[in-house]
């Protein structure tokens, strides 16, 4: 384990249109959508999680219906300091991240970042240690989501041997949660997508790390109405 201090600041990317989550996003941005039965919007869960992991300052990048999110922040007793920035024109994911990161209070310190539609909870401190031990410029959390269908197992000659309900996929995906070193921000494009340029460049330089989420970690991206209903069912089951 590393003795370096863990990040105490974070960026939440909350500026998307959320068009696939309509009608829930007709009157609010996606992070303000509530998981049925929880009484908490996605952004509320994220801020509580970040605060529990030692984060004291968060910059939230807003866009679609930003005023709804800003009003909620003003009216809610928060466990940390939260400020917002609003893109006056679309900058892309990388440009939006760079714009928001410029508003962080400590530019010489590492920071966490997360997409505003992610519902999960795991040790960010362990992820930060993983990042520091590998001397990475950026580290992304890796998830193994479950298939939305059942799988069929067969033997070598084609006999069906088992039916597996919603198994995890065999590959890892970008879970939308990150640790970034201070110098990472300068590598981001002013406009465009960092996953298409900055991340591949860092990967070639062996400066991009992937932190596998611990087994049994709950993770879901809330992108559609179906994701919302399934998250409610899964969380009630937990």
Secondary structure as UniProt FT lines:
FT   STRAND          9..14
FT   HELIX           19..21
FT   TURN            22..25
FT   HELIX           30..32
FT   TURN            36..38
FT   HELIX           42..52
FT   TURN            53..54
FT   STRAND          57..62
FT   TURN            64..65
FT   HELIX           66..75
FT   STRAND          81..86
FT   HELIX           92..101
FT   TURN            102..103
FT   TURN            107..108
FT   STRAND          111..115
FT   TURN            116..117
FT   STRAND          118..120
FT   HELIX           124..133
FT   TURN            134..135
FT   STRAND          138..143
FT   STRAND          151..154
FT   TURN            156..157
FT   STRAND          160..164
FT   TURN            165..166
FT   STRAND          173..180
FT   HELIX           182..187
FT   TURN            194..197
FT   HELIX           198..204
FT   TURN            205..206
FT   STRAND          208..212
FT   TURN            215..216
FT   STRAND          219..221
FT   HELIX           225..237
//
